[in-house]
Amino acid sequence: MKTQLLNVGFGNVVVAARVVAIVSPSSAPMRRLKDHAKDLGKLIDASQGRKTRSIIVTDSDHVVLSGVQPDTLAQRLAAGVGKE
């Protein structure tokens, strides 16, 4: 059994099965979600210092910041689901 990984940009990956949501960081609730995760120590910045273009929420309540657009991540996730 192989683990499917989702490339979130700049050489970083997350386990695709653990992804709950991929959202845009532009709304106030998403900014609050990011701040709350930072306070809990569950924020992972995978944007490598670049502008955050998407926020990935996992089933373990970790929040991953990515410099890749949400549409691109969703396409990558959908493409990986079909491969087994």
HUWO-V765821 format. One record per pair of residues at least 24 apart in sequence whose C-alpha atoms are under 6 Angstrom apart, sorted by the first residue. I is the first residue (numbers start at 1). J is the second residue. If there is no record, write none. Layout:
i;j
I;J
I;J
//
This chain:
i;j
8;66
18;58
18;59
19;58
20;57
20;58
20;59
21;56
21;57
22;55
22;56
23;54
23;55
24;54
25;54
//
